[in-house]
Amino acid sequence: MKELDEDGLVIRPNKTQLKKELADLQALVMEIMKLGDGDRNKLHLDSQFLEGVALAAKMKPSTGRNRQIKYLVKLLQKQDLEYVRQWFDTRNSKHAEENRRFHVLEQWRDRLVEEGDAALGEFLEQFPQADRQQLRALIRGAVREQSTGKPAGAGRKLFRLLREISADS
């Protein structure tokens, strides 16, 4: 049934809004295509859609793939997408938090190598369970590598240790 305004005329949908919604759905289809089969099954979408996504994911970029994506958008319009959007939001927030944690650890590694014992004292205040001797050995190795221009083997080991220490706390 079409909507009518007060004069009895048919209200036409806003074309710009419709195009934006279709573009959003197409972007969602592209994100779903990037997922593995296990994650796709977690989205609780119908099997016809999931089979179409698997087919489109295998296709090389072409007009046939574009047609398949448009078909998937049409199928996706008929489904409840609240859970799917919520799942992606949760997943993206976890990735953002992991990236933030990673950058903090990189900063710690850089400070430990540049500042030495002063930064080590601060680090040990924040993470008292850390092994001071092991950290000092890796810091010395990283400083030595930096000064001689060798590959960053000790720097990587130091970062791995920092990651383990922060995961334990």
Biotite code that builds the C-alpha atoms (Angstrom):
import biotite.structure as struc

atoms = struc.array([
    struc.Atom([0.000, 0.000, 0.000], chain_id="A", res_id=1, res_name="MET", atom_name="CA", element="C"),
    struc.Atom([1.393, 3.398, -0.952], chain_id="A", res_id=2, res_name="LYS", atom_name="CA", element="C"),
    struc.Atom([1.552, 6.264, 1.516], chain_id="A", res_id=3, res_name="GLU", atom_name="CA", element="C"),
    struc.Atom([-0.633, 9.290, 0.820], chain_id="A", res_id=4, res_name="LEU", atom_name="CA", element="C"),
    struc.Atom([-0.214, 12.857, 2.012], chain_id="A", res_id=5, res_name="ASP", atom_name="CA", element="C"),
    struc.Atom([-3.056, 15.087, 3.291], chain_id="A", res_id=6, res_name="GLU", atom_name="CA", element="C"),
    struc.Atom([-4.135, 15.976, -0.266], chain_id="A", res_id=7, res_name="ASP", atom_name="CA", element="C"),
    struc.Atom([-4.411, 12.318, -1.247], chain_id="A", res_id=8, res_name="GLY", atom_name="CA", element="C"),
    struc.Atom([-1.286, 12.363, -3.410], chain_id="A", res_id=9, res_name="LEU", atom_name="CA", element="C"),
    struc.Atom([1.180, 9.502, -3.360], chain_id="A", res_id=10, res_name="VAL", atom_name="CA", element="C"),
    struc.Atom([4.339, 10.234, -1.361], chain_id="A", res_id=11, res_name="ILE", atom_name="CA", element="C"),
    struc.Atom([7.348, 9.295, -3.409], chain_id="A", res_id=12, res_name="ARG", atom_name="CA", element="C"),
    struc.Atom([10.394, 7.980, -1.522], chain_id="A", res_id=13, res_name="PRO", atom_name="CA", element="C"),
    struc.Atom([13.470, 10.183, -1.388], chain_id="A", res_id=14, res_name="ASN", atom_name="CA", element="C"),
    struc.Atom([15.776, 8.906, -4.152], chain_id="A", res_id=15, res_name="LYS", atom_name="CA", element="C"),
    struc.Atom([18.928, 10.142, -2.464], chain_id="A", res_id=16, res_name="THR", atom_name="CA", element="C"),
    struc.Atom([18.021, 8.319, 0.739], chain_id="A", res_id=17, res_name="GLN", atom_name="CA", element="C"),
    struc.Atom([17.229, 5.124, -1.195], chain_id="A", res_id=18, res_name="LEU", atom_name="CA", element="C"),
    struc.Atom([20.581, 5.283, -3.014], chain_id="A", res_id=19, res_name="LYS", atom_name="CA", element="C"),
    struc.Atom([22.410, 5.807, 0.276], chain_id="A", res_id=20, res_name="LYS", atom_name="CA", element="C"),
    struc.Atom([20.638, 2.807, 1.842], chain_id="A", res_id=21, res_name="GLU", atom_name="CA", element="C"),
    struc.Atom([21.535, 0.635, -1.156], chain_id="A", res_id=22, res_name="LEU", atom_name="CA", element="C"),
    struc.Atom([25.159, 1.789, -1.008], chain_id="A", res_id=23, res_name="ALA", atom_name="CA", element="C"),
    struc.Atom([25.242, 0.936, 2.713], chain_id="A", res_id=24, res_name="ASP", atom_name="CA", element="C"),
    struc.Atom([23.811, -2.502, 2.001], chain_id="A", res_id=25, res_name="LEU", atom_name="CA", element="C"),
    struc.Atom([26.348, -3.041, -0.768], chain_id="A", res_id=26, res_name="GLN", atom_name="CA", element="C"),
    struc.Atom([29.170, -2.112, 1.615], chain_id="A", res_id=27, res_name="ALA", atom_name="CA", element="C"),
    struc.Atom([27.712, -4.574, 4.142], chain_id="A", res_id=28, res_name="LEU", atom_name="CA", element="C"),
    struc.Atom([27.654, -7.320, 1.493], chain_id="A", res_id=29, res_name="VAL", atom_name="CA", element="C"),
    struc.Atom([31.301, -6.574, 0.694], chain_id="A", res_id=30, res_name="MET", atom_name="CA", element="C"),
    struc.Atom([32.210, -6.849, 4.387], chain_id="A", res_id=31, res_name="GLU", atom_name="CA", element="C"),
    struc.Atom([30.325, -10.141, 4.676], chain_id="A", res_id=32, res_name="ILE", atom_name="CA", element="C"),
    struc.Atom([32.187, -11.419, 1.609], chain_id="A", res_id=33, res_name="MET", atom_name="CA", element="C"),
    struc.Atom([35.518, -10.751, 3.355], chain_id="A", res_id=34, res_name="LYS", atom_name="CA", element="C"),
    struc.Atom([34.544, -12.956, 6.303], chain_id="A", res_id=35, res_name="LEU", atom_name="CA", element="C"),
    struc.Atom([35.395, -16.611, 6.561], chain_id="A", res_id=36, res_name="GLY", atom_name="CA", element="C"),
    struc.Atom([32.676, -19.281, 6.465], chain_id="A", res_id=37, res_name="ASP", atom_name="CA", element="C"),
    struc.Atom([32.640, -19.646, 10.254], chain_id="A", res_id=38, res_name="GLY", atom_name="CA", element="C"),
    struc.Atom([32.036, -15.940, 10.835], chain_id="A", res_id=39, res_name="ASP", atom_name="CA", element="C"),
    struc.Atom([29.411, -15.777, 8.069], chain_id="A", res_id=40, res_name="ARG", atom_name="CA", element="C"),
    struc.Atom([27.442, -18.563, 9.760], chain_id="A", res_id=41, res_name="ASN", atom_name="CA", element="C"),
    struc.Atom([27.463, -16.591, 13.030], chain_id="A", res_id=42, res_name="LYS", atom_name="CA", element="C"),
    struc.Atom([25.441, -13.831, 11.348], chain_id="A", res_id=43, res_name="LEU", atom_name="CA", element="C"),
    struc.Atom([22.205, -15.889, 11.228], chain_id="A", res_id=44, res_name="HIS", atom_name="CA", element="C"),
    struc.Atom([21.456, -15.042, 7.603], chain_id="A", res_id=45, res_name="LEU", atom_name="CA", element="C"),
    struc.Atom([19.433, -17.341, 5.338], chain_id="A", res_id=46, res_name="ASP", atom_name="CA", element="C"),
    struc.Atom([21.192, -20.101, 3.441], chain_id="A", res_id=47, res_name="SER", atom_name="CA", element="C"),
    struc.Atom([20.349, -18.715, -0.010], chain_id="A", res_id=48, res_name="GLN", atom_name="CA", element="C"),
    struc.Atom([22.132, -15.472, 0.839], chain_id="A", res_id=49, res_name="PHE", atom_name="CA", element="C"),
    struc.Atom([25.134, -17.280, 2.326], chain_id="A", res_id=50, res_name="LEU", atom_name="CA", element="C"),
    struc.Atom([25.470, -19.502, -0.759], chain_id="A", res_id=51, res_name="GLU", atom_name="CA", element="C"),
    struc.Atom([25.362, -16.395, -2.956], chain_id="A", res_id=52, res_name="GLY", atom_name="CA", element="C"),
    struc.Atom([28.049, -14.727, -0.829], chain_id="A", res_id=53, res_name="VAL", atom_name="CA", element="C"),
    struc.Atom([30.283, -17.789, -1.093], chain_id="A", res_id=54, res_name="ALA", atom_name="CA", element="C"),
    struc.Atom([29.838, -17.749, -4.872], chain_id="A", res_id=55, res_name="LEU", atom_name="CA", element="C"),
    struc.Atom([30.554, -14.017, -5.169], chain_id="A", res_id=56, res_name="ALA", atom_name="CA", element="C"),
    struc.Atom([33.612, -14.287, -2.915], chain_id="A", res_id=57, res_name="ALA", atom_name="CA", element="C"),
    struc.Atom([35.150, -16.847, -5.290], chain_id="A", res_id=58, res_name="LYS", atom_name="CA", element="C"),
    struc.Atom([34.532, -14.718, -8.391], chain_id="A", res_id=59, res_name="MET", atom_name="CA", element="C"),
    struc.Atom([37.140, -12.372, -9.823], chain_id="A", res_id=60, res_name="LYS", atom_name="CA", element="C"),
    struc.Atom([36.079, -8.716, -10.131], chain_id="A", res_id=61, res_name="PRO", atom_name="CA", element="C"),
    struc.Atom([33.850, -8.538, -13.203], chain_id="A", res_id=62, res_name="SER", atom_name="CA", element="C"),
    struc.Atom([30.385, -7.503, -14.329], chain_id="A", res_id=63, res_name="THR", atom_name="CA", element="C"),
    struc.Atom([29.138, -10.943, -13.324], chain_id="A", res_id=64, res_name="GLY", atom_name="CA", element="C"),
    struc.Atom([30.403, -10.415, -9.799], chain_id="A", res_id=65, res_name="ARG", atom_name="CA", element="C"),
    struc.Atom([28.819, -6.968, -9.709], chain_id="A", res_id=66, res_name="ASN", atom_name="CA", element="C"),
    struc.Atom([25.474, -8.482, -10.747], chain_id="A", res_id=67, res_name="ARG", atom_name="CA", element="C"),
    struc.Atom([25.835, -11.112, -8.022], chain_id="A", res_id=68, res_name="GLN", atom_name="CA", element="C"),
    struc.Atom([26.521, -8.385, -5.445], chain_id="A", res_id=69, res_name="ILE", atom_name="CA", element="C"),
    struc.Atom([23.437, -6.442, -6.551], chain_id="A", res_id=70, res_name="LYS", atom_name="CA", element="C"),
    struc.Atom([21.410, -9.638, -6.225], chain_id="A", res_id=71, res_name="TYR", atom_name="CA", element="C"),
    struc.Atom([22.814, -10.152, -2.722], chain_id="A", res_id=72, res_name="LEU", atom_name="CA", element="C"),
    struc.Atom([21.841, -6.587, -1.811], chain_id="A", res_id=73, res_name="VAL", atom_name="CA", element="C"),
    struc.Atom([18.300, -7.368, -2.931], chain_id="A", res_id=74, res_name="LYS", atom_name="CA", element="C"),
    struc.Atom([18.271, -10.507, -0.761], chain_id="A", res_id=75, res_name="LEU", atom_name="CA", element="C"),
    struc.Atom([19.737, -8.619, 2.175], chain_id="A", res_id=76, res_name="LEU", atom_name="CA", element="C"),
    struc.Atom([16.967, -5.990, 2.025], chain_id="A", res_id=77, res_name="GLN", atom_name="CA", element="C"),
    struc.Atom([14.461, -8.664, 3.007], chain_id="A", res_id=78, res_name="LYS", atom_name="CA", element="C"),
    struc.Atom([16.329, -9.663, 6.172], chain_id="A", res_id=79, res_name="GLN", atom_name="CA", element="C"),
    struc.Atom([16.556, -8.275, 9.678], chain_id="A", res_id=80, res_name="ASP", atom_name="CA", element="C"),
    struc.Atom([19.982, -6.676, 9.842], chain_id="A", res_id=81, res_name="LEU", atom_name="CA", element="C"),
    struc.Atom([20.015, -5.487, 13.453], chain_id="A", res_id=82, res_name="GLU", atom_name="CA", element="C"),
    struc.Atom([21.973, -8.530, 14.667], chain_id="A", res_id=83, res_name="TYR", atom_name="CA", element="C"),
    struc.Atom([24.405, -8.340, 11.708], chain_id="A", res_id=84, res_name="VAL", atom_name="CA", element="C"),
    struc.Atom([25.201, -4.666, 12.340], chain_id="A", res_id=85, res_name="ARG", atom_name="CA", element="C"),
    struc.Atom([25.560, -5.321, 16.057], chain_id="A", res_id=86, res_name="GLN", atom_name="CA", element="C"),
    struc.Atom([27.951, -8.210, 15.362], chain_id="A", res_id=87, res_name="TRP", atom_name="CA", element="C"),
    struc.Atom([30.129, -6.007, 13.116], chain_id="A", res_id=88, res_name="PHE", atom_name="CA", element="C"),
    struc.Atom([30.111, -3.174, 15.683], chain_id="A", res_id=89, res_name="ASP", atom_name="CA", element="C"),
    struc.Atom([31.267, -5.557, 18.411], chain_id="A", res_id=90, res_name="THR", atom_name="CA", element="C"),
    struc.Atom([33.929, -7.043, 16.154], chain_id="A", res_id=91, res_name="ARG", atom_name="CA", element="C"),
    struc.Atom([35.220, -3.631, 15.076], chain_id="A", res_id=92, res_name="ASN", atom_name="CA", element="C"),
    struc.Atom([35.353, -2.340, 18.648], chain_id="A", res_id=93, res_name="SER", atom_name="CA", element="C"),
    struc.Atom([37.403, -5.389, 19.679], chain_id="A", res_id=94, res_name="LYS", atom_name="CA", element="C"),
    struc.Atom([39.822, -4.717, 16.812], chain_id="A", res_id=95, res_name="HIS", atom_name="CA", element="C"),
    struc.Atom([40.086, -1.051, 17.756], chain_id="A", res_id=96, res_name="ALA", atom_name="CA", element="C"),
    struc.Atom([40.827, -1.945, 21.387], chain_id="A", res_id=97, res_name="GLU", atom_name="CA", element="C"),
    struc.Atom([43.450, -4.484, 20.297], chain_id="A", res_id=98, res_name="GLU", atom_name="CA", element="C"),
    struc.Atom([45.098, -1.873, 18.041], chain_id="A", res_id=99, res_name="ASN", atom_name="CA", element="C"),
    struc.Atom([45.126, 0.666, 20.879], chain_id="A", res_id=100, res_name="ARG", atom_name="CA", element="C"),
    struc.Atom([46.746, -1.873, 23.207], chain_id="A", res_id=101, res_name="ARG", atom_name="CA", element="C"),
    struc.Atom([49.305, -2.737, 20.517], chain_id="A", res_id=102, res_name="PHE", atom_name="CA", element="C"),
    struc.Atom([50.274, 0.946, 20.102], chain_id="A", res_id=103, res_name="HIS", atom_name="CA", element="C"),
    struc.Atom([50.659, 1.407, 23.867], chain_id="A", res_id=104, res_name="VAL", atom_name="CA", element="C"),
    struc.Atom([53.029, -1.576, 23.956], chain_id="A", res_id=105, res_name="LEU", atom_name="CA", element="C"),
    struc.Atom([55.011, -0.169, 21.020], chain_id="A", res_id=106, res_name="GLU", atom_name="CA", element="C"),
    struc.Atom([55.376, 3.095, 22.912], chain_id="A", res_id=107, res_name="GLN", atom_name="CA", element="C"),
    struc.Atom([56.581, 1.220, 25.991], chain_id="A", res_id=108, res_name="TRP", atom_name="CA", element="C"),
    struc.Atom([59.143, -0.685, 23.908], chain_id="A", res_id=109, res_name="ARG", atom_name="CA", element="C"),
    struc.Atom([60.434, 2.538, 22.342], chain_id="A", res_id=110, res_name="ASP", atom_name="CA", element="C"),
    struc.Atom([60.637, 4.278, 25.727], chain_id="A", res_id=111, res_name="ARG", atom_name="CA", element="C"),
    struc.Atom([62.438, 1.322, 27.313], chain_id="A", res_id=112, res_name="LEU", atom_name="CA", element="C"),
    struc.Atom([65.031, 1.318, 24.541], chain_id="A", res_id=113, res_name="VAL", atom_name="CA", element="C"),
    struc.Atom([65.505, 5.107, 24.514], chain_id="A", res_id=114, res_name="GLU", atom_name="CA", element="C"),
    struc.Atom([65.256, 5.966, 28.228], chain_id="A", res_id=115, res_name="GLU", atom_name="CA", element="C"),
    struc.Atom([66.610, 2.785, 29.816], chain_id="A", res_id=116, res_name="GLY", atom_name="CA", element="C"),
    struc.Atom([66.308, 2.345, 33.598], chain_id="A", res_id=117, res_name="ASP", atom_name="CA", element="C"),
    struc.Atom([64.048, 5.366, 34.169], chain_id="A", res_id=118, res_name="ALA", atom_name="CA", element="C"),
    struc.Atom([61.372, 3.955, 31.875], chain_id="A", res_id=119, res_name="ALA", atom_name="CA", element="C"),
    struc.Atom([61.983, 0.453, 33.237], chain_id="A", res_id=120, res_name="LEU", atom_name="CA", element="C"),
    struc.Atom([61.163, 1.658, 36.746], chain_id="A", res_id=121, res_name="GLY", atom_name="CA", element="C"),
    struc.Atom([57.863, 3.153, 35.528], chain_id="A", res_id=122, res_name="GLU", atom_name="CA", element="C"),
    struc.Atom([57.053, -0.018, 33.611], chain_id="A", res_id=123, res_name="PHE", atom_name="CA", element="C"),
    struc.Atom([57.704, -2.200, 36.657], chain_id="A", res_id=124, res_name="LEU", atom_name="CA", element="C"),
    struc.Atom([55.435, 0.033, 38.778], chain_id="A", res_id=125, res_name="GLU", atom_name="CA", element="C"),
    struc.Atom([52.640, -0.582, 36.308], chain_id="A", res_id=126, res_name="GLN", atom_name="CA", element="C"),
    struc.Atom([53.466, -4.286, 35.798], chain_id="A", res_id=127, res_name="PHE", atom_name="CA", element="C"),
    struc.Atom([55.115, -5.559, 39.022], chain_id="A", res_id=128, res_name="PRO", atom_name="CA", element="C"),
    struc.Atom([54.956, -9.211, 37.893], chain_id="A", res_id=129, res_name="GLN", atom_name="CA", element="C"),
    struc.Atom([57.515, -8.534, 35.111], chain_id="A", res_id=130, res_name="ALA", atom_name="CA", element="C"),
    struc.Atom([60.989, -10.056, 35.324], chain_id="A", res_id=131, res_name="ASP", atom_name="CA", element="C"),
    struc.Atom([63.456, -7.142, 35.636], chain_id="A", res_id=132, res_name="ARG", atom_name="CA", element="C"),
    struc.Atom([66.527, -9.131, 34.559], chain_id="A", res_id=133, res_name="GLN", atom_name="CA", element="C"),
    struc.Atom([64.901, -10.519, 31.439], chain_id="A", res_id=134, res_name="GLN", atom_name="CA", element="C"),
    struc.Atom([63.637, -7.059, 30.467], chain_id="A", res_id=135, res_name="LEU", atom_name="CA", element="C"),
    struc.Atom([67.061, -5.484, 31.043], chain_id="A", res_id=136, res_name="ARG", atom_name="CA", element="C"),
    struc.Atom([68.775, -8.127, 28.885], chain_id="A", res_id=137, res_name="ALA", atom_name="CA", element="C"),
    struc.Atom([66.338, -7.570, 26.020], chain_id="A", res_id=138, res_name="LEU", atom_name="CA", element="C"),
    struc.Atom([66.600, -3.791, 26.346], chain_id="A", res_id=139, res_name="ILE", atom_name="CA", element="C"),
    struc.Atom([70.422, -3.969, 26.205], chain_id="A", res_id=140, res_name="ARG", atom_name="CA", element="C"),
    struc.Atom([70.193, -6.216, 23.140], chain_id="A", res_id=141, res_name="GLY", atom_name="CA", element="C"),
    struc.Atom([67.766, -3.846, 21.427], chain_id="A", res_id=142, res_name="ALA", atom_name="CA", element="C"),
    struc.Atom([69.991, -0.838, 22.176], chain_id="A", res_id=143, res_name="VAL", atom_name="CA", element="C"),
    struc.Atom([73.024, -2.732, 20.841], chain_id="A", res_id=144, res_name="ARG", atom_name="CA", element="C"),
    struc.Atom([71.129, -3.668, 17.666], chain_id="A", res_id=145, res_name="GLU", atom_name="CA", element="C"),
    struc.Atom([69.997, -0.088, 17.165], chain_id="A", res_id=146, res_name="GLN", atom_name="CA", element="C"),
    struc.Atom([73.506, 1.321, 17.536], chain_id="A", res_id=147, res_name="SER", atom_name="CA", element="C"),
    struc.Atom([75.099, -1.233, 15.194], chain_id="A", res_id=148, res_name="THR", atom_name="CA", element="C"),
    struc.Atom([72.286, -1.220, 12.636], chain_id="A", res_id=149, res_name="GLY", atom_name="CA", element="C"),
    struc.Atom([71.546, -4.930, 12.965], chain_id="A", res_id=150, res_name="LYS", atom_name="CA", element="C"),
    struc.Atom([68.049, -6.356, 12.388], chain_id="A", res_id=151, res_name="PRO", atom_name="CA", element="C"),
    struc.Atom([65.672, -5.859, 15.329], chain_id="A", res_id=152, res_name="ALA", atom_name="CA", element="C"),
    struc.Atom([65.598, -9.394, 16.768], chain_id="A", res_id=153, res_name="GLY", atom_name="CA", element="C"),
    struc.Atom([65.927, -8.337, 20.413], chain_id="A", res_id=154, res_name="ALA", atom_name="CA", element="C"),
    struc.Atom([63.469, -5.478, 19.831], chain_id="A", res_id=155, res_name="GLY", atom_name="CA", element="C"),
    struc.Atom([60.903, -7.990, 18.588], chain_id="A", res_id=156, res_name="ARG", atom_name="CA", element="C"),
    struc.Atom([61.576, -10.298, 21.522], chain_id="A", res_id=157, res_name="LYS", atom_name="CA", element="C"),
    struc.Atom([61.169, -7.336, 23.870], chain_id="A", res_id=158, res_name="LEU", atom_name="CA", element="C"),
    struc.Atom([57.830, -6.479, 22.270], chain_id="A", res_id=159, res_name="PHE", atom_name="CA", element="C"),
    struc.Atom([56.634, -10.104, 22.565], chain_id="A", res_id=160, res_name="ARG", atom_name="CA", element="C"),
    struc.Atom([57.593, -10.139, 26.229], chain_id="A", res_id=161, res_name="LEU", atom_name="CA", element="C"),
    struc.Atom([55.761, -6.850, 26.822], chain_id="A", res_id=162, res_name="LEU", atom_name="CA", element="C"),
    struc.Atom([52.692, -8.315, 25.118], chain_id="A", res_id=163, res_name="ARG", atom_name="CA", element="C"),
    struc.Atom([52.811, -11.411, 27.336], chain_id="A", res_id=164, res_name="GLU", atom_name="CA", element="C"),
    struc.Atom([53.251, -9.314, 30.474], chain_id="A", res_id=165, res_name="ILE", atom_name="CA", element="C"),
    struc.Atom([50.315, -7.044, 29.605], chain_id="A", res_id=166, res_name="SER", atom_name="CA", element="C"),
    struc.Atom([48.127, -10.049, 28.730], chain_id="A", res_id=167, res_name="ALA", atom_name="CA", element="C"),
    struc.Atom([48.878, -11.630, 32.113], chain_id="A", res_id=168, res_name="ASP", atom_name="CA", element="C"),
    struc.Atom([47.850, -8.530, 34.031], chain_id="A", res_id=169, res_name="SER", atom_name="CA", element="C"),
])
